[in-house]
């Protein structure tokens, strides 16, 4: 695999991936944020250049120092040639199979190929498939605009977009690291020290917005992560059925659109309220789905 370092190469790759959306959303969003400061210290691998078939984004080696931290040890994959993918993923130079890790992608057919690789490794796999949602204007974000989304403009713009009306004792706000424990305690895929560390890093690097209740604590929120996906959304039970999350999501979407930022989300099959929420904000479900493989070496079980 070849590491792409030059900004021009990343720009060419980013533009070409628009033709492969939604299947390429994970790597597409990762490359966007690599260009805008690369706060998660990701790197981009391709099997060949310029006529690539497979793209993988992963943390740089110095980031993957905790062998049990599958929140950080995350690989995002897109391939035009799934038949050759097992050979690529089986290499320890591409994926460190001695660590707990997560693989994510948005292509049907990936599961079979990853299973081929795992069958040759001493690894336990938990596989999840969920509905992938996006808005139709995401592929238009095919160029990098360095003037957009500088650190100084990010908070200012989001505050300007938010919130043209409010509700009783609820007050709009930006999430910050002080809210990380609350988010972690209410994230069903978190609730541990490694997930808390991951959430803190997301809040330090990417937009997150919420509504504060009468006591000044968030009652509903959304957070963006390193691939541009909206995740960890939650509304306290006593504030549900009031369209609060719909209001925050619509505002968040407006901010992303004004800043030419790619964004998308996923919803679990049985989460009826989640499906209703994202559809009400103009998202549509796509056929290729959202896929994740959590892999844990046998010696860590």
Long-range contacts (C-beta under 8 A, 24 or more apart in sequence): 1-45, 1-46, 1-47, 1-56, 1-88, 1-91, 1-93, 1-94, 2-45, 2-46, 2-47, 2-48, 2-49, 3-43, 3-44, 3-45, 4-44, 4-45, 4-46, 4-49, 7-35, 9-49, 9-50, 10-34, 10-35, 10-44, 11-35, 11-143, 11-144, 12-50, 13-44, 13-46, 13-52, 13-55, 14-142, 14-144, 15-142, 15-143, 17-55, 17-78, 18-139, 18-140, 18-141, 18-142, 20-78, 20-80, 21-134, 21-138, 21-139, 22-106, 22-132, 22-134, 22-138, 22-264, 22-286, 22-288, 23-78, 23-105, 23-106, 23-107, 23-288, 24-55, 24-78, 24-106, 25-106, 25-132, 25-134, 25-138, 25-227, 25-228, 25-229, 25-262, 25-264, 26-57, 26-76, 26-77, 26-78, 26-104, 26-105, 26-106, 26-227, 26-229, 27-55, 27-56, 27-57, 27-76, 27-77, 27-78, 27-227, 28-78, 28-228, 28-262, 29-226, 29-227, 29-228, 29-229, 29-262, 29-263, 29-264, 30-57, 30-76, 30-226, 30-227, 30-228, 31-57, 32-141, 32-144, 32-228, 32-261, 32-262, 33-206, 33-226, 33-227, 33-228, 35-144, 36-144, 36-148, 36-149, 37-151, 37-205, 39-201, 39-204, 39-205, 39-206, 39-226, 40-201, 40-205, 40-226, 42-226, 45-94, 47-84, 47-88, 52-80, 53-79, 53-80, 53-81, 53-84, 54-78, 54-79, 54-80, 54-81, 54-84, 54-85, 54-88, 55-79, 56-88, 56-94, 57-227, 58-95, 64-96, 64-99, 66-194, 67-98, 67-99, 67-100, 67-300, 68-99, 68-100, 68-194, 68-300, 69-99, 69-100, 69-194, 69-197, 70-99, 70-100, 70-101, 70-102, 70-194, 70-294, 70-295, 70-296, 71-102, 71-194, 71-195, 71-197, 71-198, 72-194, 72-197, 72-198, 73-99, 73-100, 73-101, 73-102, 74-101, 74-102, 74-103, 74-104, 75-101, 75-102, 75-103, 75-104, 76-103, 76-104, 76-105, 76-227, 77-103, 77-104, 77-105, 77-107, 77-110, 78-105, 78-106, 78-107, 79-107, 79-110, 82-107, 82-109, 82-110, 82-113, 83-113, 85-110, 85-113, 85-114, 86-113, 86-114, 86-116, 86-117, 89-113, 89-114, 89-117, 90-117, 90-120, 90-121, 97-121, 97-123, 97-295, 97-297, 98-297, 99-297, 100-294, 100-295, 100-296, 100-297, 100-300, 101-294, 101-295, 102-292, 102-293, 102-294, 102-295, 103-292, 103-293, 103-295, 104-227, 104-290, 104-291, 104-292, 104-293, 105-291, 106-132, 106-288, 106-289, 106-290, 106-291, 107-288, 107-291, 108-287, 108-288, 108-289, 108-291, 110-291, 111-291, 111-293, 114-293, 118-293, 118-295, 122-297, 122-298, 122-299, 123-295, 123-296, 123-297, 123-298, 124-295, 124-296, 124-297, 124-298, 124-301, 125-293, 125-294, 125-295, 125-296, 126-293, 126-294, 127-291, 127-292, 127-293, 128-291, 128-292, 128-293, 128-294, 129-289, 129-290, 129-291, 130-266, 130-267, 130-268, 130-269, 130-289, 130-290, 130-292, 131-266, 131-267, 131-268, 131-269, 131-275, 131-285, 131-289, 131-290, 132-264, 132-266, 132-285, 132-286, 132-288, 132-289, 132-290, 133-264, 133-265, 133-266, 133-267, 133-278, 133-279, 133-283, 133-284, 133-285, 133-286, 134-263, 134-264, 134-265, 134-283, 134-284, 134-286, 135-253, 135-263, 135-264, 135-282, 135-283, 135-284, 136-284, 137-257, 138-262, 138-263, 138-264, 141-260, 141-261, 141-262, 145-260, 148-259, 148-260, 148-261, 149-259, 149-261, 154-207, 154-259, 157-255, 157-258, 157-259, 158-207, 158-209, 158-255, 161-251, 161-254, 161-255, 161-258, 162-209, 162-251, 162-255, 163-247, 163-251, 167-211, 167-242, 167-244, 167-247, 169-213, 169-214, 170-211, 170-212, 170-213, 170-219, 170-244, 171-211, 171-212, 172-209, 172-210, 172-211, 172-212, 172-251, 173-209, 173-210, 173-211, 173-212, 173-218, 174-207, 174-208, 174-209, 174-210, 175-203, 175-208, 175-209, 175-210, 175-218, 175-221, 175-223, 176-203, 176-208, 177-203, 177-204, 179-203, 179-208, 179-210, 179-218, 179-221, 182-217, 182-218, 183-221, 183-223, 183-232, 183-234, 186-234, 186-236, 187-232, 187-234, 190-232, 199-223, 199-232, 202-226, 202-232, 207-252, 207-255, 209-248, 209-251, 209-252, 210-248, 211-239, 211-244, 211-247, 211-248, 213-239, 219-244, 220-244, 220-245, 220-248, 221-248, 222-248, 222-249, 222-252, 224-263, 228-261, 228-262, 228-263, 228-264, 229-263, 229-264, 229-265, 229-266, 230-263, 230-264, 230-265, 231-265, 233-265, 233-274, 240-273, 245-277, 246-277, 246-280, 246-281, 249-277, 249-278, 249-281, 250-281, 253-281, 253-282, 266-290
